[in-house]
Amino acid sequence: AAGATGEARRAATRGRLKRNRVRNKHRASMFRRWLVRTYGFPLLSSGSGVLEVAGGKGEISFQLARVNRLRSTNVDPRPPSLAKFEKALAAGFYSSNAAFAEEDRALEGPEGLRPAFIRSMFEMPRLAPGAHVGAPDALARPRFVQSPEAWEEQARLAEQVVWTPKGLVPKDREGGDDPEGECCPDCGSAADGCAHEADESDDDGADDVGGGAHVVGAFEDAARVVDNASIVVCMHGDAAVDHALDFALARGLPFAIVPCCVYTELSPWRPKCVRTYDDLVAYVEATARAAGRDVRRETLNIEGKNQVVYALPVGAGARQEQAAAAVPALVPAAAGAQPCAEG
């Protein structure tokens, strides 16, 4: 029944007199093109480039680096798996559509730029239970760049989780019961709100560990990437969505977040009424707005969960003011960030 429901939803986006949306296997390409069109090459290429949170196998960062020659770093506990993407690139898959000639063009410079990868959890201290916070500015950094010791700890944690169709779980829980509220019925889990239609790109990445990616292996290098990021992006980042948003707001950075699974159990700081995909999108938008950001929402031309909540860059002075104002407004104390009535 769940499969039939998913197929009915997919069929509703295609056919005569209907707007044909791009299937899930092309969603990374469409999101990358949207990023280029919305933010432009100057911003995306500044600093250490794009910081992608919970990018899975790393296709978005791969495309940004190999198609557009833009620096991009994916932070994810799973190892990257790029062999399939390299084959698609060699076959012209990412740049054969003349309609996207501008979005698919490459910056001038040497060829062979590789996407960067940091294998770690992405946890902000404000949202991580029991997190030790030192200096005040530590609130604006994810735990893995708090200290060399935290860097090693987060790397160990990343190696202890595995991706399943129900999301990331500890290896000792693989195949066990689902936590409440993780994904939608189409994925076989308990709660509404997941974009994970069956997709061969969603696995643990073990077929191509690190192949083709520049693995950031030192604390100092990782800190440099994080501290100089030009933008934060997170597409279908599951439980990492709030952490990506928290980081962007604390730094006053532009961001583009495409929410997916709700993960109620893993996000205790949210209002209890945030239980569906629509609730989650509204919550992300309201949280950013409560932090003083000019936040917008747009529908991507892809199937499934396709709402992107984003903010454009602000001036340096305004960015500092907004980042300072965001401190008391960020989740879990998100004043005014109430997308639905409690009850």
TORBATI-251372 format. One line per field, with one value per residue (C-alpha): chain; x, y, z negated. Coordinates in nm, 3 decimals. Each point is the difference from the previous one (the first is absolute). Example, Ala and Ser with C-alpha at 12.3 -4.5 7.8 and 13.67 -1.06 7.14 Angstrom:
REM residues 2
marti = (A A)
x = (1.230 0.137)
y = (-0.450 0.344)
z = (-0.780 0.066)
//
This chain:
REM residues 343
marti = (A A A A A A A A A A A A A A A A A A A A A A A A A A A A A A A A A A A A A A A A A A A A A A A A A A A A A A A A A A A A A A A A A A A A A A A A A A A A A A A A A A A A A A A A A A A A A A A A A A A A A A A A A A A A A A A A A A A A A A A A A A A A A A A A A A A A A A A A A A A A A A A A A A A A A A A A A A A A A A A A A A A A A A A A A A A A A A A A A A A A A A A A A A A A A A A A A A A A A A A A A A A A A A A A A A A A A A A A A A A A A A A A A A A A A A A A A A A A A A A A A A A A A A A A A A A A A A A A A A A A A A A A A A A A A A A A A A A A A A A A A A A A A A A A A A A A A A A A A A A A A A A A A A A A A A A A A A A A A A A A A A A A A A A A A A A A A A A A A A A A A A A)
x = (0.000 0.283 0.164 -0.327 -0.040 0.351 -0.057 -0.328 0.176 0.276 -0.252 -0.181 0.303 0.025 -0.219 -0.198 -0.083 0.200 0.325 0.259 0.234 0.349 0.031 0.191 0.315 0.046 -0.077 0.365 0.044 -0.311 0.095 0.354 -0.135 -0.240 0.293 0.201 -0.299 -0.102 0.336 0.235 0.361 0.162 -0.165 0.024 0.372 0.094 0.182 0.024 -0.310 -0.320 -0.047 -0.239 -0.149 -0.110 0.055 0.008 0.209 0.101 -0.160 -0.080 0.354 0.132 -0.197 0.092 0.369 0.019 -0.263 0.028 0.353 -0.135 0.150 -0.248 0.036 -0.245 -0.019 -0.162 0.060 -0.020 0.299 -0.035 -0.073 0.075 0.074 -0.348 0.015 0.339 -0.146 -0.296 0.234 0.213 -0.316 -0.105 -0.301 0.032 0.051 -0.182 -0.314 0.036 -0.281 0.236 0.313 0.056 -0.058 0.226 0.292 0.334 0.204 0.331 0.290 0.183 -0.203 -0.025 -0.136 -0.122 -0.285 0.112 -0.138 -0.003 -0.114 -0.170 -0.328 -0.117 -0.123 -0.037 0.070 -0.333 -0.186 0.231 -0.092 0.287 0.219 0.276 0.023 0.312 0.045 -0.317 0.082 -0.002 -0.378 0.056 0.213 -0.102 0.141 0.256 0.197 -0.029 0.336 0.237 -0.151 -0.354 0.118 0.116 -0.312 -0.235 0.198 -0.040 -0.373 -0.029 0.153 -0.254 -0.311 -0.136 -0.258 -0.314 -0.327 -0.124 0.284 0.328 0.010 0.274 0.152 -0.122 -0.358 0.008 -0.311 -0.171 -0.318 -0.050 0.026 -0.330 -0.061 0.294 -0.139 -0.317 -0.218 0.152 0.330 -0.165 0.036 -0.237 -0.048 -0.086 0.261 0.279 0.141 0.176 -0.169 0.196 0.320 0.318 0.199 -0.101 0.231 0.298 0.248 0.224 0.054 0.239 0.144 0.158 0.055 0.040 -0.057 0.257 -0.035 0.060 0.190 0.138 -0.179 0.166 -0.105 -0.357 -0.020 0.124 -0.270 -0.276 0.115 0.024 -0.308 -0.191 -0.338 -0.165 -0.205 -0.191 -0.220 -0.204 0.235 -0.243 0.092 0.283 -0.238 -0.024 0.377 0.066 -0.247 0.143 0.349 -0.112 -0.196 0.280 0.244 -0.237 0.064 -0.230 -0.160 -0.216 -0.173 -0.231 -0.161 -0.096 -0.068 -0.142 0.193 -0.215 0.181 0.341 -0.113 -0.140 0.050 -0.275 -0.365 -0.176 -0.240 0.280 -0.083 -0.052 0.205 -0.207 0.047 0.375 0.031 -0.204 0.213 0.327 -0.140 -0.138 0.323 0.207 -0.246 0.007 0.378 -0.045 0.068 -0.182 -0.097 -0.172 -0.154 -0.004 -0.115 0.272 -0.094 0.055 -0.223 -0.052 0.088 0.094 -0.037 0.321 0.018 0.280 0.154 0.213 0.325 -0.001 0.265 0.293 -0.125 -0.357 0.126 0.175 -0.309 -0.231 0.233 0.012 -0.378 -0.041 0.163 -0.308 -0.236 0.151 -0.149 -0.066 -0.100 -0.145 -0.219 -0.284 0.098 -0.337 -0.126 -0.304 -0.218 0.099 -0.257)
y = (0.000 0.237 -0.065 0.064 0.329 0.109 -0.092 0.191 0.309 -0.027 -0.053 0.317 0.209 -0.134 -0.037 0.202 0.358 -0.044 0.161 -0.273 0.006 -0.141 -0.343 -0.055 -0.129 0.346 0.201 0.082 0.151 0.212 0.124 0.083 0.197 0.181 0.093 0.140 0.192 0.137 0.087 0.038 -0.103 0.289 -0.094 -0.376 0.024 0.230 -0.112 -0.375 -0.038 -0.193 -0.188 -0.289 -0.158 -0.365 -0.040 -0.379 -0.144 0.354 0.051 0.370 0.083 -0.223 0.187 0.343 -0.090 -0.208 0.176 0.362 -0.006 0.137 -0.100 -0.201 -0.212 -0.267 -0.079 -0.338 -0.304 -0.230 -0.042 0.159 -0.214 0.177 -0.269 0.014 0.379 -0.009 -0.228 0.234 0.297 -0.177 -0.078 0.367 -0.072 0.320 0.247 -0.131 0.212 0.330 0.150 0.002 0.122 0.288 -0.210 -0.277 0.215 -0.032 0.279 0.071 -0.176 -0.331 -0.312 -0.282 0.185 -0.267 0.026 0.002 -0.230 0.004 -0.325 0.118 0.064 0.362 0.096 0.355 0.035 0.170 -0.306 -0.282 -0.141 0.020 0.201 0.192 0.360 0.200 0.351 0.191 -0.024 -0.379 0.014 0.094 -0.306 -0.364 -0.237 -0.163 0.327 0.097 -0.161 -0.272 -0.232 0.071 -0.057 -0.350 -0.074 0.101 -0.208 -0.305 0.063 0.021 -0.343 -0.147 0.081 -0.153 0.114 -0.210 0.067 0.129 0.254 0.009 -0.239 -0.135 -0.315 -0.202 0.108 -0.078 -0.195 0.088 0.190 0.345 0.305 0.184 0.260 -0.063 -0.035 -0.039 -0.306 -0.038 -0.076 -0.245 0.212 0.156 0.368 0.216 0.217 -0.176 0.047 -0.334 -0.166 -0.313 0.126 -0.186 0.306 -0.051 -0.257 -0.001 0.095 -0.295 -0.092 0.287 0.122 0.341 -0.055 0.328 0.222 0.208 -0.132 0.271 -0.193 0.265 0.208 0.324 -0.050 -0.082 0.310 0.212 -0.138 0.062 0.348 0.125 -0.156 0.221 -0.172 -0.292 -0.249 -0.304 -0.210 -0.276 0.010 -0.175 0.064 0.239 0.268 0.190 -0.015 0.138 0.281 0.076 0.032 0.228 0.227 0.017 0.104 0.225 -0.207 -0.050 -0.343 -0.230 -0.285 -0.261 -0.177 -0.365 -0.242 0.144 -0.209 0.113 -0.217 0.143 0.365 0.062 0.378 0.040 0.069 -0.333 0.083 -0.023 -0.351 0.020 0.119 0.318 0.071 -0.043 0.234 0.262 -0.046 0.049 0.313 0.139 -0.069 0.189 0.286 0.020 0.037 0.308 -0.152 0.091 -0.358 -0.122 -0.320 -0.147 -0.324 -0.191 -0.177 -0.347 -0.275 -0.068 0.246 0.302 0.311 0.198 0.252 0.246 0.336 0.221 0.157 0.313 0.270 -0.058 0.244 -0.123 -0.359 0.059 0.169 -0.277 -0.272 0.168 0.039 -0.365 -0.131 0.027 -0.078 -0.323 -0.335 -0.129 0.345 0.112 0.289 0.037 -0.309 -0.171 -0.143 -0.163 0.028 -0.217 -0.248)
z = (0.000 -0.084 0.335 0.182 -0.187 0.099 0.362 0.006 -0.133 0.257 0.283 -0.106 0.099 0.356 0.303 0.253 -0.107 -0.320 -0.104 0.037 -0.297 -0.001 -0.153 -0.322 0.165 0.157 -0.310 -0.075 0.347 -0.032 -0.346 0.114 0.294 -0.231 -0.228 0.292 0.133 -0.341 -0.155 0.295 0.051 -0.196 -0.329 0.044 0.083 -0.289 -0.314 -0.038 0.216 -0.062 -0.327 0.060 -0.312 0.008 0.373 -0.003 0.281 0.094 0.341 -0.047 -0.110 0.278 0.264 -0.136 0.012 0.318 0.214 -0.119 -0.151 -0.327 -0.333 -0.203 -0.313 -0.110 -0.373 -0.058 -0.222 0.303 0.232 0.345 0.304 0.325 0.260 0.152 0.019 0.173 0.267 0.045 0.033 0.262 0.196 0.000 -0.219 -0.204 0.284 0.307 -0.035 0.187 -0.207 -0.300 0.180 -0.243 -0.314 0.134 0.106 -0.176 -0.151 0.166 -0.164 -0.010 0.057 -0.249 -0.304 -0.241 -0.250 -0.360 -0.265 -0.379 -0.161 -0.316 -0.169 0.039 -0.346 -0.130 -0.375 -0.063 0.127 -0.113 -0.343 -0.243 0.236 -0.172 0.114 -0.075 0.138 0.100 0.369 -0.035 0.036 0.363 0.083 0.042 -0.257 0.228 0.024 -0.367 -0.082 0.124 -0.261 0.121 0.358 -0.088 -0.204 0.282 0.249 -0.225 -0.030 0.379 0.036 -0.241 0.205 0.318 0.252 0.038 0.188 -0.335 -0.034 -0.191 -0.294 -0.230 0.143 -0.297 0.080 0.371 0.089 -0.329 -0.070 0.149 -0.224 -0.010 0.267 0.230 0.351 0.200 0.064 0.346 -0.172 -0.236 -0.313 -0.244 0.080 0.297 0.164 0.190 0.349 0.014 0.292 0.083 0.156 0.077 -0.105 -0.364 -0.154 -0.228 0.270 -0.077 0.366 0.060 -0.327 0.051 0.372 0.186 -0.302 -0.186 -0.355 -0.259 -0.262 -0.236 -0.262 0.112 0.362 -0.099 -0.219 0.289 0.229 -0.256 -0.102 0.358 0.160 0.242 -0.033 -0.180 0.201 -0.121 0.226 -0.160 -0.299 -0.235 -0.366 0.099 0.130 -0.329 -0.050 0.349 -0.061 -0.344 0.148 0.284 -0.233 -0.257 0.273 0.194 0.311 0.297 -0.001 0.209 -0.183 0.152 -0.298 0.015 -0.284 -0.323 -0.257 -0.291 -0.253 0.092 -0.010 -0.352 0.022 0.260 -0.093 -0.046 0.281 0.262 0.120 0.378 0.294 0.036 -0.372 0.037 0.297 -0.184 -0.311 0.188 0.163 -0.328 -0.188 0.256 0.004 -0.381 0.025 0.216 0.341 0.320 0.069 0.315 0.126 0.350 0.162 0.181 0.322 -0.142 -0.130 -0.367 -0.273 0.208 -0.220 -0.040 -0.285 0.064 -0.084 0.219 -0.121 -0.212 -0.034 -0.235 -0.263 0.019 -0.011 -0.332 -0.145 0.116 -0.127 -0.342 -0.004 0.095 -0.317 -0.224 0.288 0.122 -0.083 -0.261 -0.128 0.332 -0.107 0.244 0.199 -0.036 0.330 -0.154 -0.305 -0.292 -0.106)
//
